[in-house]
Amino acid sequence: MRRARPRRIRTIVLITLAVALVLATTAALVLYWQLRSADLDEIRQRQLLAEQTDAAADDGAIPPLLEEAVEQAGTLTDEPIGWRDALDVAAILMQSELTMGEMRQLMGQSTETLTTAEKQAIRELLLAKLSDEELETLRAITSRYGKYLVIADPDYPIEAVGVMDEAERARIVAAHRDEAQSGAPDGDDPDAAGTGAAPDADRPSTSSGAADGRSGSGQMASETASSSEAADAAAQPEREATAAPGGGADAAPGDSGATGGGQSSEGGRDEQDEQRRKLAATYENKLQQLKSSCTQQSQTLIAEAASELENAAEGQSIEAIGGGLLDKVSEAEGECDTKFNALLSEARQAFEAQQLSFEKGESWKREYAAAKAEIRSAAIAKLQGLL
């Protein structure tokens, strides 16, 4: 009988399991494709059935390839993990477009020694990559193993995630709730500002927002009138300053000067717009070159995998070939990410040196993410053709 291991609270235990399974199943290309093409609605129906029957969503024996990964993951929870549950989590993570590098990061950081900054980085990563439906399905799975995926709950204090001591965890949650309540307008009790309903303890951040929206119509009208009077008062000195002492037609020269200044300002804006366009074109060309380079690198890796599969020595397993490919893919994707981040930083500095705003940064990030997804999809299609 296997000796029981001491209970350890993990920050994202089933995320670790899922990453381990993704890495293992990626090595086996057939299973990789099955995970990649899994249907979220099908997974949700299977998990709903499992909830109704109070059982893990298993169907048959564990595939030999997954035995070691599932057994290892079972040491991190309070009960054995169903392999079908594990595959469902893996499929959701894979379809959420998490990169191999991000999956490895999650697996490597899944310990109880994370700093608050590291836990916050994981939370932001999961919330950015997973839809509400995917998070809901993940929680349905993990909750059966006593893990409620609080790291992906933005209303749960990040400092309490992964804390082993229950009393300390309760203290952090209570302090977070008290701090949110003390931040209500004028220090008032959040309950007193509106209908009197008690705030939701699990979502303290909503109390101040609710209080802000409870102003009466009379108060709103008063605030609007006050704002109008304030605007008129502020505008009066300006009108007096632009009028000549004698009034009437004597104000015309001042108006002419203002028009000339406006034309000069417009000329400066045109020059800035031209500089911005030139810089944007320069770095968009570099981004296109980076995309072409990463695409070529992906195609080379697929060609190498195809050659190894065709010329595999007797006794050489597909898992060994896939494992080598996985390391190369992860390394290549990491290199592309590093080059993109360096290019983005260089562009930002170039724009700032010309005292230009850098609105392009966010759109370039989205374009880069879309390019990676395109490369990944093309690679999967080619892998499917090799099977």
C-alpha positions as CSV (number, residue, x, y, z in Angstrom):
1,M,0.0,0.0,0.0
2,R,1.5,3.4,-1.0
3,R,2.4,5.6,1.9
4,A,0.1,8.6,2.2
5,R,1.7,11.9,1.5
6,P,1.2,14.9,3.8
7,R,-1.5,17.3,2.5
8,R,0.0,20.2,0.7
9,I,-2.1,23.2,-0.5
10,R,-1.0,24.1,-4.0
11,T,-1.8,27.5,-5.6
12,I,-3.0,26.0,-8.8
13,V,-2.7,22.2,-8.5
14,L,-4.8,21.2,-11.4
15,I,-3.2,23.8,-13.6
16,T,0.0,22.0,-12.8
17,L,-1.6,18.7,-13.7
18,A,-3.0,20.1,-16.9
19,V,0.4,21.6,-18.0
20,A,2.1,18.3,-17.3
21,L,-0.6,16.5,-19.4
22,V,-0.3,19.0,-22.2
23,L,3.5,18.5,-22.3
24,A,3.1,14.8,-22.2
25,T,0.3,14.6,-24.8
26,T,2.0,17.0,-27.1
27,A,4.8,14.5,-27.4
28,A,2.2,12.0,-28.6
29,L,1.0,13.9,-31.7
30,V,-2.3,12.0,-32.0
31,L,-3.4,12.9,-28.5
32,Y,-2.2,16.4,-29.0
33,W,-4.6,16.9,-31.9
34,Q,-7.5,15.3,-30.0
35,L,-7.0,17.8,-27.2
36,R,-6.6,20.7,-29.5
37,S,-9.9,20.0,-31.3
38,A,-11.9,19.2,-28.2
39,D,-15.3,20.9,-27.9
40,L,-15.9,23.1,-24.9
41,D,-19.7,22.5,-24.9
42,E,-19.0,18.7,-24.9
43,I,-16.6,19.2,-21.9
44,R,-19.2,21.2,-20.0
45,Q,-21.9,18.6,-20.6
46,R,-19.6,15.9,-19.4
47,Q,-18.7,17.8,-16.3
48,L,-22.4,18.6,-15.6
49,L,-23.1,14.9,-15.7
50,A,-20.2,14.2,-13.4
51,E,-21.6,16.8,-10.9
52,Q,-25.0,15.1,-11.0
53,T,-23.5,11.7,-10.3
54,D,-20.9,13.0,-7.9
55,A,-18.1,11.2,-9.7
56,A,-15.1,12.0,-11.8
57,A,-15.7,12.1,-15.5
58,D,-13.7,9.0,-16.3
59,D,-14.4,6.4,-19.0
60,G,-12.2,3.4,-18.9
61,A,-8.6,2.7,-18.2
62,I,-6.0,5.5,-18.2
63,P,-4.1,5.6,-21.5
64,P,-0.5,4.2,-20.9
65,L,1.0,7.5,-22.0
66,L,-0.8,9.4,-19.1
67,E,-0.3,7.0,-16.3
68,E,2.8,8.6,-14.9
69,A,1.5,12.2,-15.2
70,V,-1.8,11.4,-13.5
71,E,-0.1,9.4,-10.7
72,Q,2.2,12.3,-10.1
73,A,-0.6,14.8,-10.0
74,G,-2.6,12.6,-7.6
75,T,0.1,13.2,-5.0
76,L,-0.9,16.9,-4.9
77,T,-4.6,16.5,-4.1
78,D,-6.6,14.9,-1.4
79,E,-8.0,12.2,-3.7
80,P,-7.2,10.5,-6.9
81,I,-7.7,12.6,-10.0
82,G,-9.8,11.2,-12.8
83,W,-7.8,11.1,-16.0
84,R,-10.8,12.4,-18.1
85,D,-11.0,15.4,-15.8
86,A,-7.3,16.0,-16.3
87,L,-7.6,15.8,-20.1
88,D,-10.6,18.3,-20.0
89,V,-8.5,20.8,-18.1
90,A,-5.6,20.3,-20.5
91,A,-7.8,20.8,-23.5
92,I,-9.2,24.0,-22.1
93,L,-5.8,25.4,-21.4
94,M,-4.5,24.4,-24.8
95,Q,-7.5,26.0,-26.7
96,S,-7.1,29.2,-24.7
97,E,-4.0,29.9,-26.7
98,L,-1.6,29.7,-23.8
99,T,1.9,29.4,-25.3
100,M,4.2,26.6,-24.4
101,G,6.4,29.0,-22.5
102,E,3.4,30.2,-20.5
103,M,2.4,26.7,-19.7
104,R,5.9,25.8,-18.5
105,Q,5.9,29.0,-16.4
106,L,2.6,28.0,-14.7
107,M,4.0,24.5,-14.0
108,G,7.2,25.8,-12.6
109,Q,5.5,28.4,-10.4
110,S,2.9,26.1,-9.0
111,T,4.2,26.0,-5.4
112,E,3.3,27.4,-2.1
113,T,6.4,29.7,-2.0
114,L,5.2,32.2,-4.6
115,T,5.6,35.9,-3.9
116,T,2.5,38.1,-4.2
117,A,3.9,39.6,-7.4
118,E,4.3,36.1,-8.9
119,K,0.8,35.1,-7.9
120,Q,-0.6,38.3,-9.4
121,A,1.3,37.6,-12.7
122,I,-0.3,34.2,-12.9
123,R,-3.8,35.6,-12.1
124,E,-3.4,38.2,-14.9
125,L,-2.2,35.6,-17.3
126,L,-5.2,33.3,-16.7
127,L,-7.7,36.1,-16.8
128,A,-6.2,37.4,-20.1
129,K,-6.2,34.0,-21.7
130,L,-9.3,32.3,-20.5
131,S,-12.9,33.2,-21.3
132,D,-15.6,33.3,-18.6
133,E,-17.0,30.0,-19.9
134,E,-13.6,28.4,-19.8
135,L,-13.0,29.6,-16.2
136,E,-16.5,28.4,-15.2
137,T,-15.8,24.9,-16.6
138,L,-12.4,24.7,-14.9
139,R,-13.9,25.6,-11.6
140,A,-16.6,22.9,-12.0
141,I,-13.8,20.4,-12.4
142,T,-11.3,21.6,-9.8
143,S,-13.9,22.1,-7.1
144,R,-14.6,18.4,-6.9
145,Y,-11.0,18.0,-5.7
146,G,-11.2,20.8,-3.1
147,K,-9.6,23.4,-5.3
148,Y,-11.7,26.4,-6.2
149,L,-9.3,28.2,-8.6
150,V,-9.3,31.4,-6.4
151,I,-6.2,32.5,-8.1
152,A,-8.4,33.3,-11.1
153,D,-11.0,35.2,-9.0
154,P,-10.1,39.0,-9.1
155,D,-12.3,39.7,-6.1
156,Y,-10.3,37.2,-3.9
157,P,-7.3,38.9,-2.1
158,I,-4.2,37.7,-4.0
159,E,-2.2,37.7,-0.7
160,A,-4.4,34.9,0.6
161,V,-3.9,32.6,-2.4
162,G,-1.8,29.5,-1.4
163,V,-1.6,30.4,2.3
164,M,-1.6,27.1,4.2
165,D,-2.7,28.3,7.6
166,E,-6.5,28.7,7.7
167,A,-6.5,31.3,10.5
168,E,-3.9,33.4,8.6
169,R,-5.9,33.1,5.4
170,A,-9.1,34.1,7.1
171,R,-7.3,37.1,8.7
172,I,-6.1,38.3,5.2
173,V,-9.6,37.9,3.7
174,A,-11.1,39.8,6.6
175,A,-8.5,42.6,6.4
176,H,-9.1,42.9,2.7
177,R,-12.9,43.2,3.2
178,D,-12.4,45.8,6.0
179,E,-10.1,47.9,3.8
180,A,-12.6,47.8,1.0
181,Q,-15.4,48.9,3.3
182,S,-13.4,51.7,4.8
183,G,-12.8,53.1,1.3
184,A,-16.5,54.0,0.9
185,P,-17.2,57.7,0.2
186,D,-16.7,60.0,3.2
187,G,-16.0,56.9,5.3
188,D,-19.7,56.0,5.4
189,D,-21.0,52.5,5.9
190,P,-21.6,51.1,2.4
191,D,-25.0,49.8,3.7
192,A,-26.2,53.4,4.5
193,A,-25.8,54.9,1.1
194,G,-28.4,52.8,-0.7
195,T,-31.1,50.2,-0.1
196,G,-29.5,48.9,3.0
197,A,-28.6,45.6,1.6
198,A,-25.5,44.0,3.1
199,P,-22.5,44.0,0.8
200,D,-21.3,40.7,-0.6
201,A,-18.3,39.6,1.5
202,D,-16.8,37.7,-1.3
203,R,-16.9,40.7,-3.7
204,P,-15.8,43.7,-1.6
205,S,-14.8,45.7,-4.6
206,T,-18.4,46.1,-5.7
207,S,-19.6,48.0,-2.6
208,S,-18.0,51.4,-3.4
209,G,-19.2,51.1,-7.0
210,A,-22.8,50.5,-5.8
211,A,-22.6,53.5,-3.5
212,D,-21.3,55.7,-6.3
213,G,-24.4,54.9,-8.4
214,R,-27.1,55.7,-5.8
215,S,-27.2,59.5,-6.1
216,G,-30.8,60.9,-6.2
217,S,-32.1,62.8,-9.2
218,G,-32.3,66.0,-7.2
219,Q,-28.7,65.8,-6.2
220,M,-27.7,65.0,-9.8
221,A,-29.7,68.1,-11.0
222,S,-28.0,70.2,-8.4
223,E,-24.5,69.0,-9.4
224,T,-25.3,69.7,-13.0
225,A,-26.4,73.2,-12.3
226,S,-23.3,73.8,-10.1
227,S,-21.0,72.5,-12.9
228,S,-22.7,74.9,-15.4
229,E,-22.2,77.9,-13.1
230,A,-18.6,76.9,-12.5
231,A,-17.9,76.6,-16.2
232,D,-19.4,80.1,-16.8
233,A,-17.3,81.6,-14.0
234,A,-14.2,80.0,-15.4
235,A,-14.9,81.3,-18.9
236,Q,-15.6,84.9,-17.8
237,P,-12.0,85.9,-17.2
238,E,-10.9,84.5,-20.5
239,R,-13.6,86.5,-22.3
240,E,-12.5,89.7,-20.5
241,A,-8.8,89.0,-21.3
242,T,-9.4,88.7,-25.0
243,A,-11.5,91.9,-25.3
244,A,-9.8,95.2,-25.9
245,P,-10.2,97.9,-23.1
246,G,-12.4,99.9,-25.4
247,G,-14.5,96.9,-26.4
248,G,-16.3,96.5,-29.7
249,A,-14.2,96.5,-32.9
250,D,-10.9,97.0,-30.9
251,A,-10.9,93.3,-30.1
252,A,-10.3,92.3,-33.7
253,P,-6.5,92.5,-33.6
254,G,-6.5,90.1,-30.7
255,D,-8.7,87.7,-32.6
256,S,-6.3,87.8,-35.6
257,G,-3.3,87.0,-33.4
258,A,-5.2,84.0,-31.9
259,T,-5.9,82.7,-35.5
260,G,-2.2,82.9,-36.4
261,G,-1.3,81.0,-33.3
262,G,-3.8,78.3,-34.2
263,Q,-2.3,77.9,-37.7
264,S,1.1,77.5,-36.1
265,S,-0.2,74.9,-33.8
266,E,-1.8,73.0,-36.6
267,G,1.5,73.0,-38.5
268,G,3.3,71.5,-35.5
269,R,0.6,68.8,-35.3
270,D,1.1,67.9,-39.0
271,E,4.8,67.6,-38.5
272,Q,4.3,65.3,-35.5
273,D,1.8,63.2,-37.4
274,E,4.3,62.8,-40.2
275,Q,7.1,61.7,-37.8
276,R,4.7,59.3,-36.1
277,R,3.8,57.7,-39.5
278,K,7.4,57.3,-40.5
279,L,8.4,55.6,-37.2
280,A,5.3,53.4,-37.3
281,A,6.1,52.3,-40.8
282,T,9.7,51.5,-39.8
283,Y,8.8,49.3,-36.9
284,E,5.8,47.6,-38.7
285,N,8.3,46.5,-41.3
286,K,10.5,45.1,-38.6
287,L,7.5,43.3,-37.0
288,Q,6.7,41.7,-40.4
289,Q,10.3,40.5,-40.7
290,L,10.0,39.0,-37.2
291,K,6.8,37.2,-38.2
292,S,8.4,35.8,-41.3
293,S,11.4,34.6,-39.3
294,C,9.2,32.9,-36.7
295,T,7.0,31.3,-39.4
296,Q,10.1,29.9,-41.1
297,Q,11.5,28.6,-37.8
298,S,8.2,26.8,-37.2
299,Q,8.2,25.2,-40.6
300,T,11.7,24.0,-40.1
301,L,10.8,22.3,-36.9
302,I,7.9,20.6,-38.5
303,A,10.1,19.4,-41.3
304,E,12.6,18.0,-38.8
305,A,9.8,16.2,-36.9
306,A,8.5,14.7,-40.2
307,S,12.0,13.5,-41.1
308,E,12.6,12.0,-37.7
309,L,9.2,10.2,-37.8
310,E,10.0,8.7,-41.2
311,N,13.5,7.7,-40.3
312,A,12.9,6.6,-36.7
313,A,15.2,3.8,-35.6
314,E,13.7,0.6,-34.5
315,G,12.6,0.8,-30.9
316,Q,12.6,4.6,-30.9
317,S,9.3,5.9,-29.5
318,I,7.1,8.6,-30.8
319,E,7.2,10.0,-27.3
320,A,10.9,10.5,-27.4
321,I,10.7,12.3,-30.8
322,G,7.8,14.4,-29.6
323,G,9.6,15.4,-26.4
324,G,12.6,16.7,-28.4
325,L,10.2,18.6,-30.7
326,L,8.5,20.1,-27.7
327,D,11.7,21.5,-26.3
328,K,12.6,23.0,-29.6
329,V,9.1,24.5,-30.1
330,S,9.2,26.0,-26.6
331,E,12.7,27.4,-27.1
332,A,11.8,28.9,-30.5
333,E,8.6,30.5,-29.2
334,G,10.6,32.0,-26.3
335,E,13.1,33.4,-28.7
336,C,10.4,35.1,-30.8
337,D,8.8,36.5,-27.6
338,T,12.1,38.0,-26.5
339,K,12.8,39.5,-29.9
340,F,9.3,41.0,-30.0
341,N,9.5,42.5,-26.5
342,A,12.9,44.0,-27.4
343,L,11.5,45.5,-30.6
344,L,8.5,46.9,-28.7
345,S,10.8,48.5,-26.1
346,E,13.0,49.9,-28.9
347,A,10.0,51.4,-30.7
348,R,8.7,52.9,-27.4
349,Q,12.0,54.6,-26.8
350,A,12.1,55.9,-30.4
351,F,8.6,57.4,-30.1
352,E,9.4,59.0,-26.7
353,A,12.6,60.5,-28.0
354,Q,10.5,62.4,-30.6
355,Q,8.0,63.3,-27.8
356,L,5.4,61.3,-29.6
357,S,2.6,59.3,-28.0
358,F,3.0,55.5,-28.4
359,E,-0.6,54.3,-29.1
360,K,0.7,51.7,-31.5
361,G,2.1,49.5,-28.7
362,E,-1.2,47.8,-27.8
363,S,-2.3,47.1,-31.4
364,W,1.1,45.6,-32.1
365,K,0.8,43.3,-29.1
366,R,-2.6,42.1,-30.5
367,E,-1.2,41.6,-34.0
368,Y,1.8,39.6,-32.6
369,A,-0.5,37.4,-30.5
370,A,-2.7,36.8,-33.6
371,A,0.4,36.0,-35.7
372,K,1.5,33.4,-33.1
373,A,-1.9,31.8,-33.1
374,E,-1.8,31.7,-36.9
375,I,1.6,30.0,-36.8
376,R,0.5,27.6,-34.2
377,S,-2.6,26.6,-36.1
378,A,-0.6,26.1,-39.3
379,A,1.8,23.9,-37.4
380,I,-1.0,21.8,-35.9
381,A,-2.5,21.3,-39.3
382,K,0.8,20.1,-40.7
383,L,1.3,17.8,-37.7
384,Q,-2.1,16.3,-38.4
385,G,-1.0,15.6,-41.9
386,L,1.9,13.6,-40.6
387,L,-0.2,11.1,-38.6
